[in-house]
Amino acid sequence: MEERLLKLLLRDIPMTLKEAADELKLSESKLNRVCKGLVSRGIIQMEGTGDTVYLRLIRRDISFHGTNPSQKRSIKRRGKKKREDEGPDGFMYA
């Protein structure tokens, strides 16, 4: 979510929190939580009060790299072999 928001703010379009939430198809509360994390790291700034909160990008030295192909693969999990139900004719009665 942070990457999508930063790419949106890199377009140099002044945006409110509501407009960014609509553009990213997120709820305002979830986007607000993401923005507070970016504010604490000094990447963006939130200005305004009440209903109108503007988002402004402070740092412009942000670059994005593609994801590693190994991150896209599904995780292989080892499953325990299921023991067959031995029932009453099992090894005890052999």
C-alpha positions in Angstrom: 0.0 0.0 0.0 2.9 2.3 0.8 4.4 1.8 -2.7 1.1 2.5 -4.4 0.6 5.7 -2.4 4.1 7.0 -3.0 3.8 6.3 -6.7 0.6 8.3 -6.7 2.2 11.2 -4.9 5.2 11.2 -7.2 3.0 12.4 -10.0 3.1 15.9 -8.4 -0.6 16.2 -8.1 -1.8 17.8 -4.9 -4.2 15.3 -3.3 -6.4 15.1 -0.3 -6.6 12.0 1.8 -10.1 11.3 0.5 -9.0 11.6 -3.2 -6.1 9.3 -2.6 -8.3 6.7 -0.8 -10.7 6.8 -3.8 -7.9 6.5 -6.3 -6.3 3.5 -4.4 -9.7 1.9 -3.6 -8.9 1.9 0.1 -10.9 3.0 3.1 -9.8 6.4 4.5 -9.0 4.9 7.9 -6.7 2.3 6.4 -5.0 4.9 4.3 -4.7 7.2 7.3 -2.9 4.5 9.2 -0.4 4.0 6.3 0.1 7.7 6.0 0.9 8.0 9.7 3.7 5.4 9.3 5.2 7.3 6.4 4.9 10.6 8.4 6.8 9.1 11.3 9.6 8.1 8.9 9.8 11.5 7.4 8.7 10.6 3.9 5.4 12.4 3.5 3.7 15.3 5.3 0.0 15.6 6.2 -1.3 19.2 6.2 -4.8 20.5 7.0 -7.4 19.9 9.6 -10.8 18.4 9.8 -12.2 16.8 6.6 -9.5 18.2 4.3 -6.1 16.7 4.9 -3.6 17.2 2.1 -0.8 14.8 1.5 2.6 16.1 0.4 5.7 14.2 -0.5 8.8 15.4 1.3 11.5 13.1 0.0 12.0 12.8 -3.8 14.9 10.3 -3.6 12.6 7.3 -3.7 13.1 4.5 -6.3 11.2 1.3 -6.7 12.7 -2.0 -7.8 10.8 -5.0 -9.2 9.9 -7.9 -7.0 12.2 -10.8 -6.8 10.7 -13.8 -8.8 11.3 -16.0 -5.8 8.8 -13.8 -3.8 6.1 -14.6 -6.3 6.4 -18.3 -6.0 4.1 -20.1 -3.7 5.6 -21.6 -0.6 6.1 -25.3 -0.6 5.2 -26.9 2.7 6.1 -30.3 3.8 3.1 -32.3 4.9 3.3 -35.1 7.4 2.5 -38.4 5.8 -0.8 -39.6 7.0 -0.8 -42.9 8.7 -3.3 -45.4 7.5 -5.9 -46.3 10.1 -4.9 -49.7 11.3 -8.2 -50.6 12.8 -8.8 -53.8 14.8 -6.9 -56.0 12.3 -3.7 -54.0 12.8 -0.3 -55.2 14.0 -1.6 -56.1 17.4 -3.7 -58.9 16.1 -1.1 -60.2 13.6 
